[in-house]
Amino acid sequence: MKIATLCLVLANTIRSRAYVQMLFHRELYPSMIMLLPGEEAVKSGMPATIDVPLETWDGAERGSFVFRPYEGVRDTLARHAAEFSVLHNGDINSAEVTGQIKAIAQEYFVYSGYSRVLINADLAGSKRIIHVHGGYLPQYKGATGFYYALLEKGFLGQSAILIDQGVDTGKIISRKKYKIFKNIDVDYVYDPITRADLLAEVLRGLHEKGGFDLTDNEGGVMHYVIHPALKFIAIGRAVART
Amino acid sequence: MPEASKKYALRPEYADVGDAGYLDRWIARRRDAARNIGSIVRIGSNGAAIRPAGARYFVLEIVDAILAEAARGSVSAESVGLVAALQKKFEVFQQVLTGYDSDFRKCADAVEIGGDQYVCLARLLLVCYQQTGSATYLSTSLKIVDYLLLAPGPEIRETAVGMLEQVIDRQLTVIGELQGS
């Protein structure tokens, strides 16, 4: 199904690869796709395909998904004969790119760029930008929030929000808790795939309803990149529970 | 022995835990550091004791007051908020300064706090972790000790060494509890 109001802005990162592969797998096609120039190297030693099981914290199975980490975004788009355009540069906040995005008709954007950035007020005010935050909101704001939830609660949480001017403060579209599994790289595979799973669900809702029922995102605690000792324990404890 | 670069705090490398033996090695190194803690004493002028002009928030006073509050049993939500504000400075700017204005922006003549105040802050972050259960405070407490153990790290006086030993001991106890739970 084609989502007429949606534009996907992608970089050639592992997360964008997960997004586009998952969306196409679920037969969700944005009406416009824009690529940021550049490329992020793929982590070495990854298998060519990874069968990723998906299950929510409350036991609802969401099937499995075959992820191809080495398949670049352009390759996936070509495999599905999807059209795309390339943005002027990799900086979403540059005047050129902001101007390009503001000029198009689509109301909703999914932004999956090269790094964590705050979207400028001009762009955030003119378009509805969907972002999947790696953490269960409103409790887990900030960086590596999903590791803190793994450590404290045992689940991996993801939250889809509409971006505003704050850090992870936009209103919540949907959120979901996932189980994690042994032998799946949390950083490099499970995090982007679970984000993609939630994103696909959210975009299906956008297609069917034409908009979102938003909830407040007040409160919570700001988190910063987790200390590696705690990250190690978080993964170990969560895997031990499965 | 340096365990991590200060600049690691917000860099992706900080998150790379490596192989299955990572945590055991990390704990062994930290225990070793605790045994040799006296070697990191560096006599300084304690410039952190000088209140910057226009400082609404004078970090020396803040940490002393909240430590005294903690010694009485618990700290208030307002105090947790102040510790969180200092935590943010360390995480975002990788240093805490001696004074901030009423908008929590740095004072013009502020300098980086001394090692003694970092020890106090690491202790307070542990208190916040124990009181709220939020591991973000524990994480930053661990990073601050990483920073203190760097060579050459910030000036730290002999009077603060005992508290640093206690902080490391408590951190290792908490890590052990988290591993075992």
Interface residues (C-beta under 8 A of the other chain):
Chain A: G142 A143 T144 Y148 L151 E152 D187 V221 M222 H223 Y224 V225 I226 H227 P228 A229 L230 K231 F232 I233 I235 G236 R237
Chain B: A9 L10 R11 Y14 A15 D16 V17 Y22 L23 W26 I27 A84 Q87 K88 E91 V92 T132 G133 S134 A135 T136 L138 S139 T140 L142 K143 D146 I175 L178 Q179 S181
